[in-house]
Amino acid sequence: MKVYTTQPFQVIYSLFEHEYLGYLFESFVVQINTKGQLTLQHQNISAKNADEFASRLDGKDFKLITLIDQIQQDAVLKKFSPKKLSPADFFLKVYDPEKGDKNLQEAISHYIQVRMGKILEMLEDRRTFIMGKDGDPAWKEIQVAADKATVRFHLHRNEDNTHYYPTIKYKGEKLNFQYRNAA
């Protein structure tokens, strides 16, 4: 769908899960209705078309869009594939459970995680959503926390085995995330 710049719109950031690359962000512009609500009319925004929407973007949005572009499937393919392969061929080959290239997987993961860290630091005051299974980028709104959580890994060694589990604290309070379909 096309978002019209002559009518109100807003930039949003949406979290989705890529089959091979894990959780990634994508940037969108969404048309706003007369009540000030987001509509289903949206389009992807990248560095290539961001100037069209510059009236509602600031410097931080342009930086976010550039970082988000760097972690998209096509950008990862271009950076890590010396040969001209289709995305399907590249990812199937690299992430094959038996013959996959573990070193390349780690390099790609590191590349993405560095950028995801920078993106997360910049999203605190931006409208951020989880993408719906139907591709709706504004399915469920989430808040990016102002402070970082702390993670502690616990190891308990018994005679026959070792149990290990993480705990997460945010602002001194333990978060209950285990067995709650959390990611």
Salt bridges, closest charged atoms under 4 A:
ASP58 OD1 - ARG126 NH2 2.94
ASP61 OD1 - ARG126 NE 3.48
ASP125 OD1 - LYS60 NZ 3.09
ASP125 OD1 - ARG126 NE 3.89
GLU141 OE1 - ARG127 NH2 2.97
ASP147 OD2 - LYS171 NZ 3.78
